[in-house]
Structures are given as C-alpha cells and as structure tokens.
C-alpha cells in the first residue's frame, strides 16, 4: 500500500466511508489492478480530501459513463470522481496494456491521464494538476460558500459552462452527482445538435439599445442607454457621433444597469466609463457597435462595487 502514501497525504479520507461488498470485490477481481481492490478493502468508497476526489463504486456510475461514451464496455470502469463531477475511468486496452482516462463533463472531452495506477496516483498529487484538473482553489471557495459534500454530491455550475456559466464561485451550486452528470449530457447533446444545424447569428436576437432623451436643468439633454440583466444587447461605440438632435446639445451620455427581475436600477455610469468596465462581457463587435452578452444582477453589482472601490 506504499504507493498510496502521498495520495492519502494530499487527499485524506473524509467522513464515513463504505467498504466494498464481497460481491463487488469478486466482480472486479480480474478487471481492476489488485492494489486498487486492496485500497477499497482498507479504506472504502467515499470522499477523500473533503471530497476534492471521490473513490466511487463503479456500479453506481457505470450507466452515466457508458451514456457519455456512447456504448457499454466492460473494459471501461469508473474509479474516481472529482468534486465537480468529472470521472476518471480505468481502460483495459489489451491483456498487457491499460490506461486511466479523464471524462470532462463540462467541456465534453476525454484525455489519457496515466498508463498505470501508480502513475495516476503520482499525477493526481502534482500541484498544477490539483489546481487545473481538480480546481483546487475553486473547490475551497465552493466548500466555504455551499458547504461540504456528501459522498453522492458534487459542485456544478449554474448556468452550465456550455450555456454561458463561468468557473467562478458565484456560479457554483451543490447537487446530486448522478443527476448532474445526466443533465450535463443532455445539455451537451442539445448543444451539439444546435451546432450541427448551423449557428444562429447572435446579433439577430440581441436587443438594440436606443437612447432615451431627457432635458436637464441647463437646457441640454441627457441621453440614457439601458443594459438589462440576462439580455444580449447591442450598444454603440460612440453614440455622440451616431445620434444628433437638431437645435439641442446632448450634454451627458450615461448607461443604466437594470435588473429586470427586481425592476431595480443597480447603477448609473458615464457611458464611456461603462463600456470600458463592460469589456469582459463583449461577445462580438462591429465597426460602430458592440454586442454585450447578458449580465447577471450579481455581475452588475460587482461592476458598481469596483467603481465605488476606486473612489
């Protein structure tokens, strides 16, 4: 069991673990490496490192794995799962060759991680791998925000990354692992079908913002553009060049950040300052316009907080 020493230092057993049954051990006796079955007997199935990794009972997750792979294959056996629902599965290639692959459910990707159990254990304890593949920093933030994981729970992203979510803690939610993996497969399948049908032009469905003009006390006009939560919006890059009012001067251009759900004005910013702050949310741009993807209310509040923090 010496090969597990560093793994157990990085990922100590957490909470209640379930030992394998005699039937489970017999079922996988000739299908998984003997040291892995010995590890099952010594420790068991459940959370390791507070759930950053889970040692899983293969039968619990084989249906999902085979759904993702497209067919049943007894030589493909799920053995580990990350806190974010990605699965590591053992793949027997021949009588003398095998490897361990990662199924990334968020980006619909598979990759080989190691060519032996010992190689996998070394791989998983590399800090860069823990940070990138296991999302170590985000895991810590998610545990603080959402609470610790039960053996059958993972952290997922809402909305899913494929639907515009982000690998940031404000998008993280806790839920059942098996259900979330199924949901992600359905989302990815619909996404691929949509891609096969041809991508729609996102500009076609976006709202094109036009200014509302209000008269100020000094006789000049105030031009107000509105950016509404969750709404893809087309905004002009230089509205002062695109909008002219005869015999009236537009003295101030502003952008209002508006929460559609609560009907709340989250904030008002000078127009060009707002465009600079909104750069990370620009989905596309043309010569005179920008296509902004719909922001959440939380993202709008973060923008306003960053402005207040500089003052």
N, C-alpha and C positions, 0 to 999 in steps of 0.2 A: 504493500500500500504506500510505499515511499513516494511513488510518482504523484500522489495526491497531496503531498505535504504543502507545497506552495499554493496550490489551488485552494486548500482549506484555510490557509492563512489569509488569502485575499477574499475568499467567499466562505466564511464560517457558517455552519448550519444554523438556521434561524427558526425558532418556534418548534411546533410539532411536526415531526417527520413521520411518514408512513413507510413501514418496512414492506418489501415485496412479498407476495404470497408464494407458496411453493409452486403453484401453477404458473405464475409469471416467470419465475426463475427457470422452470422447465421449458416454457415456451420460447425463451430467448437464449437458452444454454449454448446452442451452436450457431447463433445468429449475431451475437454481440461479443466483443472481447471479454475474456474471462475476468480481467481486473475490474471492468465496469460492473459486472454482476457482483463481484466481491464488494465493491463500493456500495452498491444497492443494499447488500446484506448488512454491512457495517453501519451505514448511515440512513439511507432511505430516500424516498421521494419527498420533495417539498422545496422550500425557499432556502437559498444559500446567499450569504451577503445581503440579508434583509430582502431578498427577492430580486436582486440585480440579475441573478441567474436562478433558474429553477431546474432541478433534476426531475424529469417528468416520467410518469408511467406511459410507455409507448402506446398502449391500447387506448388511452384517453384522447390522444391527439392524432392517431393514425388517420381517422376519417378526414380531418382537415388537411393533413399533409397530402394525402392522396388526391383530394379535391384540387389543391394547388398544383400538384404535379401532373394532373390530368388522367391518372390511372392508378389502380392498386399495384403495388410492387412489394413483395415480402422482403426484398433486399434493401428497402429504404425504410429506416426505422428512426422515428424522432426520439431524441435522448435528452435534449436540453432546450430551454426556452428562456429568452431574455425578458426583462421586466416590461418591455414594450411589445411583446408578442411574437418576435421573430423566432424561428425554430432552427435548431441545429440537429441535423439528422445523419445517422450512420449509413454509409452507402457501400454495400459489398459489390465489388466490380468483378471479381473472379475468386477462385479458390485461394489465391495468394495475395490479392490486392484489394484495398479498401480505402475510403477517404471519409471525411466528415465535411458536410456542406452546410452553408447558411441559407435559409429561406427568408428573405427580407420581404415581409408582407406589406410594407408601406410603399415600397418602390417596385414591387413585383420583380425581384431579382434573386438569382441564386449564384453562389460562388463557393469554391472549394476553400476551406479554412486550414485543413491539415490532412496528412496522409497516415496518421496513426493516432491512437488515443493519447499517447504520451505527447505527441506533437500538438494536439488540441489543447491539452492542459497547459502547456507552455505558452501557446498562443493566447489563451484567454487571460493570462496573468500579465501580459505586456500592457503597460500603462496606456500607450497610444491606442491599443485595441479596446481597452476598457472605456476610454473616452469616446472613441468614434463609433464602434460597433455596439457597445453596451450603453452608450450615452450616460456615462458615469455622473457628470455634472448635472445634467437634466434629471437624472434619476434622484439625486439628492434633493433637488428643488421640488420634484413631484412628490416625494415622500413627505416633505415638510408641508406642502400645500394640500395634498389629497389624503395623507395618512399611509400607514404601512399596508403592504399587500398580503392578502390571504393566499394560500397555495394555488387557488384557481383564479386569481385575479391578476390583471396586468394594467399598465397605464397605456391609454390610447390617446389619439389626437382628435379633437372635435373643433371644426370640421376635419375630416381626414386630410392627410397631406396631399392626396391626389385631387382633393376638392378645394384646395386653397388654404389649408391649415399650415401651421408653421411649427418647427421644432423648438417651441418656446413654452415655458411652463404655463402661461395663461391659456394655452390650447389643450392642456393635458387633463384627462378625466380618467377615473378608475372604473374598471368594469370587468365582467367575466371574460376570461381569456378565450375560451372555445367560441363563444358568441361573437366576440370582436373579430377573431380570425375569419369566421364565416362572412361577417359583414364586409370586411375588407376585400375578400374575394369577390363578392357581389359588386362592390364599388369598382374594383379594378376591371371586372368583366364588362360592366356597362361603359366604363371609360374607354376601353379598347374598341367596343362596338361603335361608340361615338366617333372615335378616331378613324375607324375603317370607313365610316360613312362620309368622312371628309370634315375637316374642321370648319366650324362656322366663323365668320368674321366677327370678332368680339366688338368691333366698332358699331356693327349693325344694331345690337341690342342695348348699347350703352345710352344713358341719358345725356343729352347735350345741354349743358347749363347755359342759361342766358341771364344777363344781369337784371336785377330789379333796381329801378332808379328812384331814389328818394331825395327830396330837396332839403338842403341843410340851411341853418340859420343865416349863413353868409351869402345865400343865393346860389351857391354851387351845388352840384349833385353828388350824391353818394351812390356808388354802383356796388350792389351786393350780389355776389355769387353764393350758391349754397351747395355744400357737399354733404349728402345724406348717407347714413350708415348702410352698409351692405349693397350700395348701388354703384355699379360701374358708371363713371361719369366722364364726359369729355369736357375739358377746360381749355380756354385759350391761353397761349403762352404770353401774349402781350395784348391784353384786352384794350388798352388805351389806343392801340393802333387799329383795332378791329371794330370798335364801337365809337361812334361820334354822334353827338346830339347838337342840332343846329341852335345857335344862339345861347347855348348853355355849356358851362365848363363842368367837366366831371372832376371834382377836386380830390376824391378819395375812392380807392378801389379796395374792397375787403372780401374775405371769404368766410362764410359762416359754416361751422361744423355742427351738424344737426343729427340728433338721434331720433330716427323715425319711430322706434318702438315706444319711447317715453315722451316724444314730442318736446324734447329739451334741446335748447341751444347750448352745446357743450363749450363753445368758444367762438370768438371772432378775431381774425388776424388780418393784418395788411396783406393784400393779395400776393405780392411777390415774395414776402416772407413765408407765407403759407405754401407756395409752390416749392420753395427750397426745402422746407421741412417734409413735404409730401413726396420727395424724390424716391424714397424706397418703395413707394406704392405705385409708381408709374409702370403700367403694364406695356404701354407702347406709346410711340409719339410720331406725329407727322410734322410737316413744315411749320404749321401755326398752332397746333393743338396737342394736348396730352390726353392719353386715356388712363384714368385712375381706376384701379380696381377698388371694389367696395371695401371700406374700412369697417372694423367693428367699433362699437362705442368705446371699448377699452383702449383701442389704438388711438382714437381721437383724444381721449383723456391723457394718454401718455404724451402726445404731441403738445397739448396745452401745459402739462406739467413741466416738460422740458423748456418751454418758453419762460414759464414763471421762475424756473430754477436759474435762468440766466440773468434775470432782472435784479 
